[in-house]
Amino acid sequence: MIQTDLQARAQRAAQICRDRGITQLQVAEAVGASQPQISRILHGKGLRQSRLFEEVCLYVERFEGGVTPDAVRANEDLMKALAATWDGSAF
């Protein structure tokens, strides 16, 4: 993900928090991080693709009606886990 994509996703997450009344402390407790870490992410400071960034975005995005396919595809840990465990069958 390039920097502008990260910034756009962080801005979207911040907007969802404002729209839904989700506090930074609530997000921090849900993902096991500190409030200052969440603040930096939601304000787009020092962004980089990381597990915490992904967890924060996925947590917040679920309040907007679900996780998007693009968000799932962008989650490298999830994609690796699926590739390692799924045998390709439909059921």
Residue, then its C-alpha position, 0 to 999 in steps of 0.5 A: m500500500i502506498q503512503t497516500d492509500l494509508q493516509a486515505r484509509a486513516q482519514r476514513a477510519a477517523q471519520i467513521c470514529r467521529d460519525r459513530g462516536i467511537t473514542q480513541l480509548q475504545v479503539a485502543e482497548a479493543v486492539g490492545a494499544s495505547q491511546p496515543q498510538i491510536s491518535r497518531i494513526l487516526h491523525g495520519k502521523g508517521l503512517r506505515q503499513s503495520r499490524l497495528f495500523e491494520e487492526v485499527c482500521l479493520y476494527v473501525e471499519r466494521f462499524e461502517g457496515g463491514v470489512t471491504p474486500d480490499a481491506v481483506r486483500a491488503n491484510e498480508d497476515l490474513m492472506k498468508a494464513l488462508a493460503a497456508t490452511w485452505d485446500g481450495s475446496a468450496f466447502 
